[in-house]
Amino acid sequence: MYKGQVSQDVAEAIGLTVHHITGPEDDWLFERASEQAWLQRRPVLLLCSRDALLGVAA
């Protein structure tokens, strides 16, 4: 599938933390996810919306 429909379910099934980035106001999640990945020693999945990638406020 596409647009996070399968990737989120698969990530949660294998125990990964998932964060949704919906716009520029969620930029702080990048730092949080980096810290989580380092502390947990596990990957963290960041799902970015189209608006977040283009820098458009949600």
N, CA, C and O atoms as a Tripos MOL2 file, in Angstrom:
@<TRIPOS>MOLECULE
protein
  232   231    58     0     0
PROTEIN
NO_CHARGES

@<TRIPOS>ATOM
      1 N           0.8240   -1.1890    0.0000 N.3       1 MET1
      2 CA          0.0000    0.0000    0.0000 C.3       1 MET1
      3 C           0.8690    1.2540    0.0000 C.2       1 MET1
      4 O           2.0860    1.1760   -0.1650 O.2       1 MET1
      5 N           0.2460    2.3830    0.1830 N.am      2 TYR2
      6 CA          0.9120    3.6650    0.0190 C.3       2 TYR2
      7 C           0.3870    4.6540    1.0420 C.2       2 TYR2
      8 O          -0.6710    4.4410    1.6330 O.2       2 TYR2
      9 N           1.1130    5.7170    1.2500 N.am      3 LYS3
     10 CA          0.7400    6.8200    2.1380 C.3       3 LYS3
     11 C           0.5840    6.3850    3.5870 C.2       3 LYS3
     12 O          -0.3490    6.8140    4.2650 O.2       3 LYS3
     13 N           1.4770    5.5460    4.0610 N.am      4 GLY4
     14 CA          1.4990    5.1930    5.4640 C.3       4 GLY4
     15 C           0.4810    4.1640    5.8960 C.2       4 GLY4
     16 O           0.4630    3.7870    7.0680 O.2       4 GLY4
     17 N          -0.3600    3.6990    5.0080 N.am      5 GLN5
     18 CA         -1.4070    2.7750    5.4030 C.3       5 GLN5
     19 C          -0.8470    1.4420    5.8600 C.2       5 GLN5
     20 O          -1.3620    0.8530    6.8100 O.2       5 GLN5
     21 N           0.1880    0.9590    5.2100 N.am      6 VAL6
     22 CA          0.7990   -0.3000    5.6120 C.3       6 VAL6
     23 C           2.0280   -0.0450    6.4710 C.2       6 VAL6
     24 O           2.2740   -0.7740    7.4310 O.2       6 VAL6
     25 N           2.7930    0.9720    6.1400 N.am      7 SER7
     26 CA          4.0390    1.1940    6.8620 C.3       7 SER7
     27 C           3.8010    1.4440    8.3470 C.2       7 SER7
     28 O           4.5960    0.9860    9.1690 O.2       7 SER7
     29 N           2.7400    2.1500    8.7210 N.am      8 GLN8
     30 CA          2.4680    2.3900   10.1350 C.3       8 GLN8
     31 C           2.0970    1.0900   10.8360 C.2       8 GLN8
     32 O           2.5970    0.8100   11.9250 O.2       8 GLN8
     33 N           1.2380    0.3050   10.2320 N.am      9 ASP9
     34 CA          0.8340   -0.9730   10.8380 C.3       9 ASP9
     35 C           2.0250   -1.9130   11.0020 C.2       9 ASP9
     36 O           2.1760   -2.5560   12.0410 O.2       9 ASP9
     37 N           2.8520   -1.9900    9.9940 N.am     10 VAL10
     38 CA          4.0270   -2.8660   10.0530 C.3      10 VAL10
     39 C           4.9960   -2.3730   11.1280 C.2      10 VAL10
     40 O           5.5170   -3.1710   11.9060 O.2      10 VAL10
     41 N           5.2380   -1.0630   11.1730 N.am     11 ALA11
     42 CA          6.1520   -0.5040   12.1670 C.3      11 ALA11
     43 C           5.6580   -0.7760   13.5820 C.2      11 ALA11
     44 O           6.4400   -1.1560   14.4530 O.2      11 ALA11
     45 N           4.3680   -0.5820   13.8120 N.am     12 GLU12
     46 CA          3.8130   -0.8380   15.1400 C.3      12 GLU12
     47 C           3.8670   -2.3230   15.4810 C.2      12 GLU12
     48 O           4.0820   -2.6860   16.6380 O.2      12 GLU12
     49 N           3.6750   -3.1780   14.4890 N.am     13 ALA13
     50 CA          3.7120   -4.6170   14.7270 C.3      13 ALA13
     51 C           5.1040   -5.0860   15.1680 C.2      13 ALA13
     52 O           5.2220   -6.0300   15.9490 O.2      13 ALA13
     53 N           6.1420   -4.4350   14.6730 N.am     14 ILE14
     54 CA          7.4920   -4.8320   15.0720 C.3      14 ILE14
     55 C           8.0240   -3.9700   16.2210 C.2      14 ILE14
     56 O           9.1990   -4.0550   16.5770 O.2      14 ILE14
     57 N           7.1480   -3.1410   16.7940 N.am     15 GLY15
     58 CA          7.4960   -2.4130   18.0030 C.3      15 GLY15
     59 C           8.2130   -1.0940   17.8180 C.2      15 GLY15
     60 O           8.8600   -0.6110   18.7480 O.2      15 GLY15
     61 N           8.1140   -0.4980   16.6390 N.am     16 LEU16
     62 CA          8.7570    0.7950   16.4130 C.3      16 LEU16
     63 C           7.8290    1.9370   16.8220 C.2      16 LEU16
     64 O           6.6060    1.8230   16.7420 O.2      16 LEU16
     65 N           8.4290    3.0290   17.2580 N.am     17 THR17
     66 CA          7.6710    4.2330   17.5660 C.3      17 THR17
     67 C           7.3800    4.9630   16.2640 C.2      17 THR17
     68 O           8.2530    5.0810   15.4040 O.2      17 THR17
     69 N           6.1400    5.4560   16.1190 N.am     18 VAL18
     70 CA          5.7240    6.1530   14.8980 C.3      18 VAL18
     71 C           5.2920    7.5650   15.2610 C.2      18 VAL18
     72 O           4.5050    7.7640   16.1860 O.2      18 VAL18
     73 N           5.8170    8.5550   14.5210 N.am     19 HIS19
     74 CA          5.4040    9.9550   14.6840 C.3      19 HIS19
     75 C           4.8780   10.4570   13.3430 C.2      19 HIS19
     76 O           5.4120   10.1120   12.2880 O.2      19 HIS19
     77 N           3.8330   11.2690   13.3930 N.am     20 HIS20
     78 CA          3.2590   11.8730   12.1850 C.3      20 HIS20
     79 C           3.6500   13.3350   12.1290 C.2      20 HIS20
     80 O           3.3720   14.0980   13.0530 O.2      20 HIS20
     81 N           4.2960   13.7210   11.0400 N.am     21 ILE21
     82 CA          4.6820   15.1080   10.8060 C.3      21 ILE21
     83 C           3.6690   15.6680    9.8090 C.2      21 ILE21
     84 O           3.6180   15.2240    8.6620 O.2      21 ILE21
     85 N           2.8630   16.6400   10.2390 N.am     22 THR22
     86 CA          1.8050   17.1630    9.3720 C.3      22 THR22
     87 C           2.0880   18.5560    8.8340 C.2      22 THR22
     88 O           1.4240   19.0030    7.8980 O.2      22 THR22
     89 N           3.0570   19.2460    9.4070 N.am     23 GLY23
     90 CA          3.3810   20.5840    8.9290 C.3      23 GLY23
     91 C           4.6000   21.1260    9.6440 C.2      23 GLY23
     92 O           5.2020   20.4390   10.4690 O.2      23 GLY23
     93 N           4.9650   22.3610    9.3280 N.am     24 PRO24
     94 CA          6.1450   22.9680    9.9400 C.3      24 PRO24
     95 C           6.0610   23.0670   11.4640 C.2      24 PRO24
     96 O           7.0890   23.0900   12.1400 O.2      24 PRO24
     97 N           4.8580   23.1250   12.0010 N.am     25 GLU25
     98 CA          4.7080   23.2180   13.4580 C.3      25 GLU25
     99 C           5.1380   21.9360   14.1650 C.2      25 GLU25
    100 O           5.3020   21.9320   15.3850 O.2      25 GLU25
    101 N           5.3210   20.8570   13.4230 N.am     26 ASP26
    102 CA          5.7470   19.5830   13.9980 C.3      26 ASP26
    103 C           7.2490   19.3480   13.8650 C.2      26 ASP26
    104 O           7.7220   18.2370   14.1040 O.2      26 ASP26
    105 N           7.9950   20.3650   13.4940 N.am     27 ASP27
    106 CA          9.4490   20.2080   13.3080 C.3      27 ASP27
    107 C          10.1430   19.7020   14.5720 C.2      27 ASP27
    108 O          11.1590   19.0130   14.4780 O.2      27 ASP27
    109 N           9.6190   20.0270   15.7420 N.am     28 TRP28
    110 CA         10.2180   19.5970   17.0060 C.3      28 TRP28
    111 C          10.2380   18.0670   17.1240 C.2      28 TRP28
    112 O          11.0420   17.5190   17.8780 O.2      28 TRP28
    113 N           9.3620   17.3760   16.3870 N.am     29 LEU29
    114 CA          9.3230   15.9140   16.4510 C.3      29 LEU29
    115 C          10.5890   15.2700   15.8990 C.2      29 LEU29
    116 O          10.9370   14.1560   16.2920 O.2      29 LEU29
    117 N          11.2840   15.9580   14.9910 N.am     30 PHE30
    118 CA         12.5300   15.3980   14.4630 C.3      30 PHE30
    119 C          13.5550   15.2160   15.5800 C.2      30 PHE30
    120 O          14.2080   14.1760   15.6720 O.2      30 PHE30
    121 N          13.6880   16.2320   16.4220 N.am     31 GLU31
    122 CA         14.6290   16.1270   17.5350 C.3      31 GLU31
    123 C          14.1830   15.0600   18.5360 C.2      31 GLU31
    124 O          14.9980   14.2760   19.0230 O.2      31 GLU31
    125 N          12.8980   15.0380   18.8330 N.am     32 ARG32
    126 CA         12.3750   14.0470   19.7780 C.3      32 ARG32
    127 C          12.5840   12.6270   19.2590 C.2      32 ARG32
    128 O          12.9920   11.7400   20.0090 O.2      32 ARG32
    129 N          12.3060   12.4150   17.9830 N.am     33 ALA33
    130 CA         12.4700   11.0840   17.3890 C.3      33 ALA33
    131 C          13.9330   10.6670   17.4040 C.2      33 ALA33
    132 O          14.2460    9.5030   17.6540 O.2      33 ALA33
    133 N          14.8240   11.6070   17.1370 N.am     34 SER34
    134 CA         16.2500   11.3050   17.1740 C.3      34 SER34
    135 C          16.6770   10.8770   18.5750 C.2      34 SER34
    136 O          17.4160    9.9050   18.7330 O.2      34 SER34
    137 N          16.2140   11.6000   19.5840 N.am     35 GLU35
    138 CA         16.5340   11.2460   20.9650 C.3      35 GLU35
    139 C          15.9590    9.8820   21.3370 C.2      35 GLU35
    140 O          16.6320    9.0770   21.9820 O.2      35 GLU35
    141 N          14.7170    9.6210   20.9310 N.am     36 GLN36
    142 CA         14.0930    8.3270   21.2240 C.3      36 GLN36
    143 C          14.8660    7.1850   20.5910 C.2      36 GLN36
    144 O          15.1180    6.1620   21.2280 O.2      36 GLN36
    145 N          15.2400    7.3700   19.3300 N.am     37 ALA37
    146 CA         15.9840    6.3180   18.6330 C.3      37 ALA37
    147 C          17.3070    6.0350   19.3400 C.2      37 ALA37
    148 O          17.7080    4.8790   19.4800 O.2      37 ALA37
    149 N          17.9740    7.0840   19.7790 N.am     38 TRP38
    150 CA         19.2530    6.9170   20.4580 C.3      38 TRP38
    151 C          19.0760    6.2390   21.8110 C.2      38 TRP38
    152 O          19.8260    5.3220   22.1460 O.2      38 TRP38
    153 N          18.0930    6.6810   22.5900 N.am     39 LEU39
    154 CA         17.8760    6.1150   23.9240 C.3      39 LEU39
    155 C          17.3640    4.6730   23.8710 C.2      39 LEU39
    156 O          17.7810    3.8320   24.6680 O.2      39 LEU39
    157 N          16.4640    4.3930   22.9370 N.am     40 GLN40
    158 CA         15.8850    3.0510   22.8350 C.3      40 GLN40
    159 C          16.7420    2.1020   22.0020 C.2      40 GLN40
    160 O          16.5330    0.8890   22.0070 O.2      40 GLN40
    161 N          17.7080    2.6750   21.2880 N.am     41 ARG41
    162 CA         18.5570    1.9020   20.3800 C.3      41 ARG41
    163 C          17.7260    1.1050   19.3690 C.2      41 ARG41
    164 O          18.0230   -0.0450   19.0430 O.2      41 ARG41
    165 N          16.6770    1.7690   18.8940 N.am     42 ARG42
    166 CA         15.7750    1.1990   17.8890 C.3      42 ARG42
    167 C          15.3940    2.2980   16.8980 C.2      42 ARG42
    168 O          15.3700    3.4760   17.2580 O.2      42 ARG42
    169 N          15.1040    1.9290   15.6840 N.am     43 PRO43
    170 CA         14.6600    2.9370   14.7110 C.3      43 PRO43
    171 C          13.3240    3.5570   15.1230 C.2      43 PRO43
    172 O          12.5230    2.9350   15.8200 O.2      43 PRO43
    173 N          13.1060    4.7730   14.6840 N.am     44 VAL44
    174 CA         11.8450    5.4810   14.8760 C.3      44 VAL44
    175 C          11.3510    5.8910   13.4930 C.2      44 VAL44
    176 O          12.1270    6.3660   12.6630 O.2      44 VAL44
    177 N          10.0690    5.7060   13.2540 N.am     45 LEU45
    178 CA          9.4860    6.0130   11.9480 C.3      45 LEU45
    179 C           8.8170    7.3790   11.9840 C.2      45 LEU45
    180 O           7.9630    7.6320   12.8330 O.2      45 LEU45
    181 N           9.2030    8.2660   11.0610 N.am     46 LEU46
    182 CA          8.5690    9.5670   10.9060 C.3      46 LEU46
    183 C           7.7800    9.5560    9.6030 C.2      46 LEU46
    184 O           8.3560    9.4240    8.5220 O.2      46 LEU46
    185 N           6.4700    9.6940    9.7080 N.am     47 LEU47
    186 CA          5.6160    9.7500    8.5280 C.3      47 LEU47
    187 C           5.2970   11.2110    8.2460 C.2      47 LEU47
    188 O           4.6320   11.8750    9.0420 O.2      47 LEU47
    189 N           5.7730   11.7060    7.1130 N.am     48 CYS48
    190 CA          5.6150   13.1170    6.7620 C.3      48 CYS48
    191 C           4.5100   13.2840    5.7200 C.2      48 CYS48
    192 O           4.4760   12.5770    4.7130 O.2      48 CYS48
    193 N           3.6110   14.2290    5.9810 N.am     49 SER49
    194 CA          2.5680   14.5410    5.0030 C.3      49 SER49
    195 C           3.1840   15.3590    3.8740 C.2      49 SER49
    196 O           4.3060   15.8530    3.9850 O.2      49 SER49
    197 N           2.4430   15.4890    2.8050 N.am     50 ARG50
    198 CA          2.9030   16.2760    1.6670 C.3      50 ARG50
    199 C           3.1240   17.7270    2.0850 C.2      50 ARG50
    200 O           4.1210   18.3420    1.7080 O.2      50 ARG50
    201 N           2.1890   18.2700    2.8680 N.am     51 ASP51
    202 CA          2.3250   19.6570    3.3290 C.3      51 ASP51
    203 C           3.5770   19.8520    4.1760 C.2      51 ASP51
    204 O           4.2440   20.8820    4.0750 O.2      51 ASP51
    205 N           3.8930   18.8780    4.9980 N.am     52 ALA52
    206 CA          5.1020   18.9760    5.8270 C.3      52 ALA52
    207 C           6.3580   18.9900    4.9520 C.2      52 ALA52
    208 O           7.3020   19.7300    5.2310 O.2      52 ALA52
    209 N           6.3660   18.1900    3.9180 N.am     53 LEU53
    210 CA          7.5320   18.1520    3.0370 C.3      53 LEU53
    211 C           7.6890   19.4510    2.2410 C.2      53 LEU53
    212 O           8.8030   19.8620    1.9150 O.2      53 LEU53
    213 N           6.5570   20.0880    1.9340 N.am     54 LEU54
    214 CA          6.5970   21.3390    1.1660 C.3      54 LEU54
    215 C           6.7120   22.5650    2.0680 C.2      54 LEU54
    216 O           6.9250   23.6730    1.5760 O.2      54 LEU54
    217 N           6.5730   22.3810    3.3860 N.am     55 GLY55
    218 CA          6.6760   23.5050    4.3150 C.3      55 GLY55
    219 C           5.4130   24.3250    4.4260 C.2      55 GLY55
    220 O           5.4610   25.4810    4.8460 O.2      55 GLY55
    221 N           4.2730   23.7450    4.0530 N.am     56 VAL56
    222 CA          2.9930   24.4370    4.1110 C.3      56 VAL56
    223 C           2.3650   24.2160    5.4780 C.2      56 VAL56
    224 O           2.2810   23.0780    5.9380 O.2      56 VAL56
    225 N           1.9240   25.2770    6.1330 N.am     57 ALA57
    226 CA          1.2760   25.1500    7.4460 C.3      57 ALA57
    227 C          -0.0400   24.4100    7.3040 C.2      57 ALA57
    228 O          -0.8000   24.6520    6.3660 O.2      57 ALA57
    229 N          -0.3100   23.5010    8.2460 N.am     58 ALA58
    230 CA         -1.5320   22.6870    8.1830 C.3      58 ALA58
    231 C          -2.7420   23.4750    8.6200 C.2      58 ALA58
    232 O          -3.8530   22.9450    8.6280 O.2      58 ALA58
@<TRIPOS>BOND
     1     1     2 1
     2     2     3 1
     3     3     4 2
     4     3     5 am
     5     5     6 1
     6     6     7 1
     7     7     8 2
     8     7     9 am
     9     9    10 1
    10    10    11 1
    11    11    12 2
    12    11    13 am
    13    13    14 1
    14    14    15 1
    15    15    16 2
    16    15    17 am
    17    17    18 1
    18    18    19 1
    19    19    20 2
    20    19    21 am
    21    21    22 1
    22    22    23 1
    23    23    24 2
    24    23    25 am
    25    25    26 1
    26    26    27 1
    27    27    28 2
    28    27    29 am
    29    29    30 1
    30    30    31 1
    31    31    32 2
    32    31    33 am
    33    33    34 1
    34    34    35 1
    35    35    36 2
    36    35    37 am
    37    37    38 1
    38    38    39 1
    39    39    40 2
    40    39    41 am
    41    41    42 1
    42    42    43 1
    43    43    44 2
    44    43    45 am
    45    45    46 1
    46    46    47 1
    47    47    48 2
    48    47    49 am
    49    49    50 1
    50    50    51 1
    51    51    52 2
    52    51    53 am
    53    53    54 1
    54    54    55 1
    55    55    56 2
    56    55    57 am
    57    57    58 1
    58    58    59 1
    59    59    60 2
    60    59    61 am
    61    61    62 1
    62    62    63 1
    63    63    64 2
    64    63    65 am
    65    65    66 1
    66    66    67 1
    67    67    68 2
    68    67    69 am
    69    69    70 1
    70    70    71 1
    71    71    72 2
    72    71    73 am
    73    73    74 1
    74    74    75 1
    75    75    76 2
    76    75    77 am
    77    77    78 1
    78    78    79 1
    79    79    80 2
    80    79    81 am
    81    81    82 1
    82    82    83 1
    83    83    84 2
    84    83    85 am
    85    85    86 1
    86    86    87 1
    87    87    88 2
    88    87    89 am
    89    89    90 1
    90    90    91 1
    91    91    92 2
    92    91    93 am
    93    93    94 1
    94    94    95 1
    95    95    96 2
    96    95    97 am
    97    97    98 1
    98    98    99 1
    99    99   100 2
   100    99   101 am
   101   101   102 1
   102   102   103 1
   103   103   104 2
   104   103   105 am
   105   105   106 1
   106   106   107 1
   107   107   108 2
   108   107   109 am
   109   109   110 1
   110   110   111 1
   111   111   112 2
   112   111   113 am
   113   113   114 1
   114   114   115 1
   115   115   116 2
   116   115   117 am
   117   117   118 1
   118   118   119 1
   119   119   120 2
   120   119   121 am
   121   121   122 1
   122   122   123 1
   123   123   124 2
   124   123   125 am
   125   125   126 1
   126   126   127 1
   127   127   128 2
   128   127   129 am
   129   129   130 1
   130   130   131 1
   131   131   132 2
   132   131   133 am
   133   133   134 1
   134   134   135 1
   135   135   136 2
   136   135   137 am
   137   137   138 1
   138   138   139 1
   139   139   140 2
   140   139   141 am
   141   141   142 1
   142   142   143 1
   143   143   144 2
   144   143   145 am
   145   145   146 1
   146   146   147 1
   147   147   148 2
   148   147   149 am
   149   149   150 1
   150   150   151 1
   151   151   152 2
   152   151   153 am
   153   153   154 1
   154   154   155 1
   155   155   156 2
   156   155   157 am
   157   157   158 1
   158   158   159 1
   159   159   160 2
   160   159   161 am
   161   161   162 1
   162   162   163 1
   163   163   164 2
   164   163   165 am
   165   165   166 1
   166   166   167 1
   167   167   168 2
   168   167   169 am
   169   169   170 1
   170   170   171 1
   171   171   172 2
   172   171   173 am
   173   173   174 1
   174   174   175 1
   175   175   176 2
   176   175   177 am
   177   177   178 1
   178   178   179 1
   179   179   180 2
   180   179   181 am
   181   181   182 1
   182   182   183 1
   183   183   184 2
   184   183   185 am
   185   185   186 1
   186   186   187 1
   187   187   188 2
   188   187   189 am
   189   189   190 1
   190   190   191 1
   191   191   192 2
   192   191   193 am
   193   193   194 1
   194   194   195 1
   195   195   196 2
   196   195   197 am
   197   197   198 1
   198   198   199 1
   199   199   200 2
   200   199   201 am
   201   201   202 1
   202   202   203 1
   203   203   204 2
   204   203   205 am
   205   205   206 1
   206   206   207 1
   207   207   208 2
   208   207   209 am
   209   209   210 1
   210   210   211 1
   211   211   212 2
   212   211   213 am
   213   213   214 1
   214   214   215 1
   215   215   216 2
   216   215   217 am
   217   217   218 1
   218   218   219 1
   219   219   220 2
   220   219   221 am
   221   221   222 1
   222   222   223 1
   223   223   224 2
   224   223   225 am
   225   225   226 1
   226   226   227 1
   227   227   228 2
   228   227   229 am
   229   229   230 1
   230   230   231 1
   231   231   232 2
@<TRIPOS>SUBSTRUCTURE
     1 MET1         2 RESIDUE 1 A MET
     2 TYR2         6 RESIDUE 1 A TYR
     3 LYS3        10 RESIDUE 1 A LYS
     4 GLY4        14 RESIDUE 1 A GLY
     5 GLN5        18 RESIDUE 1 A GLN
     6 VAL6        22 RESIDUE 1 A VAL
     7 SER7        26 RESIDUE 1 A SER
     8 GLN8        30 RESIDUE 1 A GLN
     9 ASP9        34 RESIDUE 1 A ASP
    10 VAL10       38 RESIDUE 1 A VAL
    11 ALA11       42 RESIDUE 1 A ALA
    12 GLU12       46 RESIDUE 1 A GLU
    13 ALA13       50 RESIDUE 1 A ALA
    14 ILE14       54 RESIDUE 1 A ILE
    15 GLY15       58 RESIDUE 1 A GLY
    16 LEU16       62 RESIDUE 1 A LEU
    17 THR17       66 RESIDUE 1 A THR
    18 VAL18       70 RESIDUE 1 A VAL
    19 HIS19       74 RESIDUE 1 A HIS
    20 HIS20       78 RESIDUE 1 A HIS
    21 ILE21       82 RESIDUE 1 A ILE
    22 THR22       86 RESIDUE 1 A THR
    23 GLY23       90 RESIDUE 1 A GLY
    24 PRO24       94 RESIDUE 1 A PRO
    25 GLU25       98 RESIDUE 1 A GLU
    26 ASP26      102 RESIDUE 1 A ASP
    27 ASP27      106 RESIDUE 1 A ASP
    28 TRP28      110 RESIDUE 1 A TRP
    29 LEU29      114 RESIDUE 1 A LEU
    30 PHE30      118 RESIDUE 1 A PHE
    31 GLU31      122 RESIDUE 1 A GLU
    32 ARG32      126 RESIDUE 1 A ARG
    33 ALA33      130 RESIDUE 1 A ALA
    34 SER34      134 RESIDUE 1 A SER
    35 GLU35      138 RESIDUE 1 A GLU
    36 GLN36      142 RESIDUE 1 A GLN
    37 ALA37      146 RESIDUE 1 A ALA
    38 TRP38      150 RESIDUE 1 A TRP
    39 LEU39      154 RESIDUE 1 A LEU
    40 GLN40      158 RESIDUE 1 A GLN
    41 ARG41      162 RESIDUE 1 A ARG
    42 ARG42      166 RESIDUE 1 A ARG
    43 PRO43      170 RESIDUE 1 A PRO
    44 VAL44      174 RESIDUE 1 A VAL
    45 LEU45      178 RESIDUE 1 A LEU
    46 LEU46      182 RESIDUE 1 A LEU
    47 LEU47      186 RESIDUE 1 A LEU
    48 CYS48      190 RESIDUE 1 A CYS
    49 SER49      194 RESIDUE 1 A SER
    50 ARG50      198 RESIDUE 1 A ARG
    51 ASP51      202 RESIDUE 1 A ASP
    52 ALA52      206 RESIDUE 1 A ALA
    53 LEU53      210 RESIDUE 1 A LEU
    54 LEU54      214 RESIDUE 1 A LEU
    55 GLY55      218 RESIDUE 1 A GLY
    56 VAL56      222 RESIDUE 1 A VAL
    57 ALA57      226 RESIDUE 1 A ALA
    58 ALA58      230 RESIDUE 1 A ALA
